[in-house]
């Protein structure tokens, strides 16, 4: 059991992030019972989770065991970074609840990231947005299967509903891409053209680049704005799509 919870490569990668909360030599040599008791009785404040070390420790233990079961029975793997991200967030929520006395509606945390299309195809992410004044815009970002930026677009649509704005981004983006002569795998409605198209619903967190392009300042004249290059500020969204970190959603 100690090998799973403390001594295997994954567990050690987790515990080494928190050596400031324990004596490393003692931590790695105690028996299972002593090791558990010592850490569960430790109330040192943990900066990462804004709560006692015992809370984060027990949360990580639970996730290690869950991760191992997922691997054995489902073949699902998880990195140390993913485990830490989830457990730290849960510990923060628990600490917040303990201080306010209000029980939150917990949901299983979910991680999201942009998913690349098949090699040789392209991904067109579109989005729509409406301000409080009912002024709608649509935007989108086109990338290849490696996540490399190709182009982006933005257009002011006038007064539309949220649904109309969301749907308007699809034909605008596909018509633009069609002019560039590219075959697209994307959320789409122009499926009658001579290309292969996948219909995909994308979580908001995994559509961050398109979401920000939609909210880009545009002139209210209905012109379609095309961007063949991007600013350093926008590039960080493209970079995160490829390299992470993943987006964590706590609530459903």
Secondary structure in CASP SS format (residue, H / E / C, confidence):
PFRMAT SS
TARGET T0000
AUTHOR 0000-0000-0000
METHOD secondary structure of the structure
MODEL  1
X C 1.00
X H 1.00
X H 1.00
X H 1.00
X H 1.00
X H 1.00
X H 1.00
X C 1.00
X H 1.00
X H 1.00
X H 1.00
X H 1.00
X H 1.00
X H 1.00
X H 1.00
X H 1.00
X H 1.00
X H 1.00
X H 1.00
X H 1.00
X H 1.00
X C 1.00
X C 1.00
X H 1.00
X H 1.00
X H 1.00
X H 1.00
X C 1.00
X C 1.00
X C 1.00
X C 1.00
X H 1.00
X H 1.00
X H 1.00
X H 1.00
X H 1.00
X H 1.00
X H 1.00
X H 1.00
X H 1.00
X C 1.00
X C 1.00
X C 1.00
X C 1.00
X E 1.00
X E 1.00
X C 1.00
X C 1.00
X C 1.00
X C 1.00
X E 1.00
X E 1.00
X H 1.00
X H 1.00
X H 1.00
X H 1.00
X H 1.00
X H 1.00
X H 1.00
X H 1.00
X H 1.00
X H 1.00
X H 1.00
X H 1.00
X H 1.00
X H 1.00
X H 1.00
X H 1.00
X H 1.00
X H 1.00
X H 1.00
X H 1.00
X H 1.00
X H 1.00
X C 1.00
X C 1.00
X C 1.00
X C 1.00
X C 1.00
X H 1.00
X H 1.00
X H 1.00
X H 1.00
X H 1.00
X H 1.00
X H 1.00
X H 1.00
X H 1.00
X H 1.00
X H 1.00
X H 1.00
X H 1.00
X H 1.00
X H 1.00
X H 1.00
X H 1.00
X H 1.00
X H 1.00
X H 1.00
X H 1.00
X C 1.00
X C 1.00
X C 1.00
X C 1.00
X C 1.00
X C 1.00
X C 1.00
X C 1.00
X C 1.00
X E 1.00
X E 1.00
X E 1.00
X C 1.00
X C 1.00
X C 1.00
X C 1.00
X C 1.00
X C 1.00
X C 1.00
X C 1.00
X C 1.00
X E 1.00
X E 1.00
X E 1.00
X E 1.00
X E 1.00
X E 1.00
X E 1.00
X E 1.00
X E 1.00
X C 1.00
X C 1.00
X C 1.00
X C 1.00
X E 1.00
X E 1.00
X E 1.00
X E 1.00
X E 1.00
X E 1.00
X E 1.00
X E 1.00
X E 1.00
X E 1.00
X C 1.00
X C 1.00
X C 1.00
X C 1.00
X E 1.00
X E 1.00
X E 1.00
X E 1.00
X E 1.00
X E 1.00
X E 1.00
X E 1.00
X E 1.00
X E 1.00
X E 1.00
X C 1.00
X C 1.00
X H 1.00
X H 1.00
X H 1.00
X H 1.00
X H 1.00
X H 1.00
X H 1.00
X H 1.00
X H 1.00
X H 1.00
X H 1.00
X H 1.00
X H 1.00
X H 1.00
X H 1.00
X H 1.00
X H 1.00
X H 1.00
X C 1.00
X C 1.00
X C 1.00
X C 1.00
X C 1.00
X E 1.00
X E 1.00
X C 1.00
X C 1.00
X C 1.00
X C 1.00
X C 1.00
X C 1.00
X C 1.00
X C 1.00
X C 1.00
X C 1.00
X C 1.00
X C 1.00
X C 1.00
X C 1.00
X C 1.00
X C 1.00
X C 1.00
X H 1.00
X H 1.00
X H 1.00
X H 1.00
X H 1.00
X H 1.00
X H 1.00
X H 1.00
X H 1.00
X H 1.00
X H 1.00
X C 1.00
X C 1.00
X C 1.00
X C 1.00
X C 1.00
X C 1.00
X C 1.00
X C 1.00
X C 1.00
X E 1.00
X E 1.00
X E 1.00
X E 1.00
X C 1.00
X C 1.00
X C 1.00
X C 1.00
X H 1.00
X H 1.00
X H 1.00
X H 1.00
X H 1.00
X H 1.00
X H 1.00
X H 1.00
X H 1.00
X H 1.00
X H 1.00
X H 1.00
X C 1.00
X C 1.00
X C 1.00
X E 1.00
X E 1.00
X E 1.00
X C 1.00
X C 1.00
X C 1.00
END
